[in-house]
Amino acid sequence: DAGDYKCVATNDAGVVERSVTLTLQSPPVITVEPVGTVLEAGATAVLDCQARGEPPPAIGWSRQGQPVLGDDRVTLLPNGSLRITALQREDTSEYECVARNLLGSVLVTVPLTVQGGPARAKGSIIGNINDVEFGIAFLNATVTDSPDSDTRVIQAEITNVPRTLGPAMRKLVSILSPVYWTTAKEIGEAMNGFTLTDAVFKRETQVEFATGEILRMTHIARGLDADGALLLDVVVSGHVLQFQSVADVSVKDYTEDYIQTGPGQLHAHSTRLFTADGVSIPYTWNHTITYDSTKGRMPFLVQTLRAASITTEYNPLEEAVAFKIQASIAKGDRSNQCPAGFALDLSGPYCSDIDECESRDTCQHECRNSLGSFQCACPAGYRL
């Protein structure tokens, strides 16, 4: 019924008319909603938002309830869209588009995720392997995007590695440092360690070889230094399978499943092979990662990291281990289902560990629960 109306009065003496405009006011309605966006650091984000109403609504933007237009990189476009240039990791947040007029307001929320791969990493490695103390070894790594695949290439060198340990460390280099998880190429909405934790976390790793040796590692990531390099400290203790320094060692491609087990808690595990002079040797490992729970959680219950094209070399003259690895991370094959050994906790949602040892039928004597699994044990003098 809104429009222009005209009243016309006539008689023998003449005609008179008056016009009137009828306007029907209405509260705002969002007609174009912004959509969740995942972009690389340095890119430009445009979050669209349009609304209708009478009077025409004004559109404003906020970030977690606070106005966003105080930054020179942020612009409100004439059509109501929000533009953010030179994206930074700190721009990751939820943004609110608010449309207001005299009759009310309406709000819609959209997430913006800024991804970003540090270009360098450096740190120290201390501890002992096979009862050999090796003082302090030094790690330096560079991270670049692969020109021919959707991965990131991590090239690293560990120096000051004793000659008695160098050959054995060739098969460990990829998991000896968490650089590959921290900087892995993010596929879709998946998050690597940097995006998820701001590169501040603790990771406990245990490696078990089929021949019985066990190696434990503690990784401490301390964020970025003033030059933007990722800072790492690694402590190593335990035993690894020894073999000749001239042995031809080849490390196979592998995957790791990362599971959100609680606020600020992840569990990851994998099994893979390396070959020494053509003989395949399996080994398995798991990670337990803790970080600041206020950073949130992975976008999926399970994410899968893929490591490929792994090369490693030990130079005994320089006492240095060099390696290269290509890494990417994406949602898991069953990204929103908890794997075997875990149960869905809707409070997160998380995948909480199932304590199989609560059932008396699990083991006939002693049961030892572990994350995602369990082990049965016998008293001395008996075997399973």
Secondary structure as the mmCIF struct_conf table of DSSP 4:
data_model
#
loop_
_struct_conf.conf_type_id
_struct_conf.id
_struct_conf.beg_label_comp_id
_struct_conf.beg_label_asym_id
_struct_conf.beg_label_seq_id
_struct_conf.end_label_comp_id
_struct_conf.end_label_asym_id
_struct_conf.end_label_seq_id
STRN STRN1 GLY A 3 ASN A 11
TURN_TY1_P TURN_TY1_P1 ASP A 12 ALA A 13
STRN STRN2 GLY A 14 LEU A 22
STRN STRN3 SER A 26 VAL A 32
STRN STRN4 THR A 37 GLU A 40
TURN_TY1_P TURN_TY1_P2 ALA A 41 GLY A 42
STRN STRN5 ALA A 45 LEU A 47
STRN STRN6 GLN A 50 GLU A 54
BEND BEND1 PRO A 55 PRO A 55
HELX_LH_PP_P HELX_LH_PP_P1 PRO A 56 PRO A 57
STRN STRN7 ALA A 58 ARG A 63
TURN_TY1_P TURN_TY1_P3 GLN A 64 GLY A 65
STRN STRN8 GLN A 66 PRO A 67
TURN_TY1_P TURN_TY1_P4 LEU A 69 GLY A 70
BEND BEND2 ASP A 71 ASP A 71
TURN_TY1_P TURN_TY1_P5 ASP A 72 ARG A 73
STRN STRN9 VAL A 74 LEU A 76
TURN_TY1_P TURN_TY1_P6 PRO A 78 ASN A 79
BEND BEND3 GLY A 80 GLY A 80
STRN STRN10 LEU A 82 ILE A 84
BEND BEND4 ALA A 86 ALA A 86
HELX_RH_3T_P HELX_RH_3T_P1 ARG A 89 ASP A 91
STRN STRN11 SER A 93 ASN A 101
TURN_TY1_P TURN_TY1_P7 LEU A 102 LEU A 103
STRN STRN12 GLY A 104 GLN A 115
BEND BEND5 ALA A 119 ALA A 119
STRN STRN13 ARG A 120 ILE A 129
TURN_TY1_P TURN_TY1_P8 ASN A 130 ASP A 131
STRN STRN14 VAL A 132 ASP A 145
BEND BEND6 PRO A 147 THR A 151
STRN STRN15 ARG A 152 THR A 159
BEND BEND7 ASN A 160 ASN A 160
TURN_TY1_P TURN_TY1_P9 ARG A 163 LEU A 165
HELX_RH_AL_P HELX_RH_AL_P1 GLY A 166 MET A 169
TURN_TY1_P TURN_TY1_P10 ARG A 170 LEU A 172
HELX_RH_AL_P HELX_RH_AL_P2 VAL A 173 LEU A 176
BEND BEND8 SER A 177 SER A 177
TURN_TY1_P TURN_TY1_P11 PRO A 178 PRO A 178
HELX_RH_AL_P HELX_RH_AL_P3 VAL A 179 THR A 183
HELX_LH_PP_P HELX_LH_PP_P2 ALA A 184 ALA A 184
STRN STRN16 LYS A 185 GLU A 186
HELX_LH_PP_P HELX_LH_PP_P3 ILE A 187 ILE A 187
TURN_TY1_P TURN_TY1_P12 GLY A 188 GLU A 189
HELX_RH_AL_P HELX_RH_AL_P4 GLY A 193 THR A 197
TURN_TY1_P TURN_TY1_P13 ASP A 198 ALA A 199
STRN STRN17 VAL A 200 PHE A 209
TURN_TY1_P TURN_TY1_P14 ALA A 210 THR A 211
BEND BEND9 GLY A 212 GLY A 212
STRN STRN18 ILE A 214 LEU A 224
TURN_TY1_P TURN_TY1_P15 ALA A 226 ASP A 227
BEND BEND10 GLY A 228 GLY A 228
STRN STRN19 ALA A 229 GLY A 238
TURN_TY1_P TURN_TY1_P16 SER A 245 VAL A 246
STRN STRN20 VAL A 249 VAL A 251
HELX_LH_PP_P HELX_LH_PP_P4 LYS A 252 ASP A 253
STRN STRN21 TYR A 254 GLY A 262
TURN_TY1_P TURN_TY1_P17 PRO A 263 GLY A 264
STRN STRN22 GLN A 265 ALA A 276
TURN_TY1_P TURN_TY1_P18 ASP A 277 GLY A 278
STRN STRN23 VAL A 279 TYR A 291
HELX_RH_3T_P HELX_RH_3T_P2 SER A 293 LYS A 295
BEND BEND11 PRO A 299 LEU A 301
STRN STRN24 VAL A 302 ASN A 315
TURN_TY1_P TURN_TY1_P19 PRO A 316 GLU A 319
STRN STRN25 ALA A 320 LYS A 331
TURN_TY1_P TURN_TY1_P20 ASP A 333 ASN A 336
BEND BEND12 GLN A 337 GLN A 337
HELX_LH_PP_P HELX_LH_PP_P5 CYS A 338 PRO A 339
TURN_TY1_P TURN_TY1_P21 ALA A 340 GLY A 341
STRN STRN26 PHE A 342 ASP A 345
TURN_TY1_P TURN_TY1_P22 LEU A 346 PRO A 349
STRN STRN27 TYR A 350 ASP A 353
HELX_LH_PP_P HELX_LH_PP_P6 ILE A 354 ILE A 354
HELX_RH_3T_P HELX_RH_3T_P3 GLU A 356 GLU A 358
BEND BEND13 SER A 359 SER A 359
TURN_TY1_P TURN_TY1_P23 ARG A 360 ASP A 361
BEND BEND14 THR A 362 THR A 362
BEND BEND15 GLN A 364 HIS A 365
STRN STRN28 GLU A 366 SER A 370
TURN_TY1_P TURN_TY1_P24 LEU A 371 GLY A 372
STRN STRN29 SER A 373 ALA A 377
TURN_TY1_P TURN_TY1_P25 ALA A 380 GLY A 381
#
